[in-house]
Amino acid sequence: MNTLSQLLFTNWDFMRIVRLFIGLYAAYQSVVLHDTMLGFLSAFFLFQAVTNTGCCGTQACATPPSKTNTSKIEDVEYEEIK
């Protein structure tokens, strides 16, 4: 239970608060407008805010670092043109 309370009450940054407000506002509008799709969208944003995940929560969007070795510099040969 300690990990659940840590998940809910720590690491509240700007984007997590924005997701919470978007989710709450969308939930309110879905009730007022009787819109089911907006309700699903609000549930999505609220889930992201509560679990502190984003669209790339597993960092699947990150590009892998380049595997080329840049520390080796090869000698370059120049040819003089007359």
N, C-alpha and C positions, 0 to 999 in steps of 0.2 A: 504494500500500500504506500510505502514511502516513495517508491519510484513514480507512482501515479501523481502524488502531490508535487513531486519535483518537476514532473513534466508539465503540470498545469500552472504552477506558480513561479517558474524560473524562465530565464531567457526570453523575456518579452521585448523584442526589438520593434522597430518601426513597421516593418512589413507584416509582422504577426498581428499587430494592432490594426493595421489597415485591413487585413483579411477578416478580422473579427468584426469590424464595423461594416464592411461590405456584406458579410454574411448575415448580420443582424438586420441591416436595412433591407436586404433582399428578402429575408424571412418575413419582415413586417409587410412589405409590399406584396408578397405572394399571398398573405392572408387577406389583405385588403382587396386585392384584385382577383382573388380566387384563381390564381395561376399556378398550376402544378409544376410546370417546367422551371419557373422561377424558384419554386420551393426546392427542387432538386439542386439548382445552382446555389442557393443559399446553404443547403446542407453540405455541399462540396466545399464552399469557403469556410464554413464553420468547422468542418472536419480538419481542414488545413490549419486553421488558427489553433484549435485545441491540441492537435498532435505536433504542431510546429514543423510541418512539412510544406513543401511547395510543389510546383509541377515537376520539378526535377529533384525530388526528395532523396533519391538514391544517387544523385549526381551523375545521372546517365547522360546528361547533356555536356559534361565536361570533356574536353578534347584531351587525348593522352599526350604526354610530353614527347617531343621529338627524340628519336633514338639515334640521330646522327651525332657523331663525335666532332665537336667544333674545336677541340683543343689541338688537333693536329692541323698544322698549316703546311701544305705541300709547296715545294719550290715551283715557281712559275718561270717558264722560259719565254724570253722575248726575242722576236726576230726583227732585225732592223730593216726597214724598207727604204731603198734609195731611189 
